[in-house]
Amino acid sequence: MRIVPISEHVGAAVIDIDLASSIDQTTAELLREALARHVILVIREQSFEPSQLLAVVRVLGEPMRQNYAQFNLPGFPDIGIINYDDVQTPADTWHTDTTNRETPPMATVLYAITVPSHGGDTSVANMQAAYAALPDSIKRDLDGLETVNTFDGQFAVTEQERQDFGTPVHHPLVRTHPVTGEKALYFHILKTGHIPGKTPAASRLFLEELLQLAIKPEFVYRHQWQAGDLVIVDNRSAMHRVHDDYDRTEQRVLHRIVLKGDRPV
C-alpha cells in the first residue's frame, strides 16, 4: 500500500490495496492517520458487495445510523443510498454531515456503484487550511461562536428520528481536531437554525459570507467519480458538496456509511 498526496493542502490517493481481500488493524491505523493528515482519501478500483463494504468500514470505525431512514439500502440500515431523483435532491452547498447529533460522524465513506458519463463530481475543502488562512481579526470574531443544529427540513423524518435527533444541538463554529489538534471551520449551513445572538436570516448570511471568504481553490479537491471508487472524508476537518451538473437521464448511485465520532470541542 502506498499513500500519495494529491495536492499540498488536501487529499491523498491510496494505491496498491484491495480492501475486500484483507485489511488488518495495522493497515486500518495507517489509513486513519492518513485521513487525519490529508482530510480525504481516494481509493480506486475496489469491488464490494454491501456486506463486504460494511466489514471493511467497521475496521476503520463504528458505523452510525444516518438521517432519513427512507434512503437506507434494504436489509442494510447502516448504508445510505445517494441517488438523486424526484425525492432526493443534491447536497450542492458546502457542508459537513449530520451536525444535528451530539456526536456527529468522524468520517463519511462513499462508494461509487454507478456514475454518469460526465459531471456529478464531489468537491472536498480542507477547512483547517481555510481557517488558518483567515485574518487574525476574523478569527477573533469567530472565537466562542456556536451553531444551533437541527434537521434541515429537506426530507421527511420519522417520529422516532424526530424524538431521537430532533432536539437542537449546539456545536462550536470552530472545532479542534482530536488527532491533529488543528482548528477548522465546522458547520452545516442548512442544519444551522441560528447562531446565538443572531437571527436565522443574519446567521445564514454570516455563514454564506464566511464560506465565500474562507474556501479558496487551493484548499479544494474535486473528485471525478469512477465506478468502484471508495472515498473517505474527514468530517472533523472538511466540508464537501456535489456538483449537480450531470445528465439526469444517467444514473449516479453511491453507497454512504458514516462513522461515529466525538463531541466537537
ABEGO torsion letter per residue (X at the ends): XBBBBABAABEBBBBGBBAAABBBAAAAAAAAAAAAAAGBBBBBGBBBBAAAAAAAAAAAEBBBBBBGAAABBBGBAABBBBBBBAABBBBABBBBBGAABABBBABBBBBBABBBABEGBBBBBBAAAAAAABBAAAAAAABGBBBBBBBAGABBBBAAAAAAAABBBBBBABBBBAAAGBBBBBBBAAABABBBGBBAAAAAAAAAAAAAAABBAAABBBBBBBBGBBBBBBAAABBBBBBBABBAABBBBBBBBBBBBBBBX
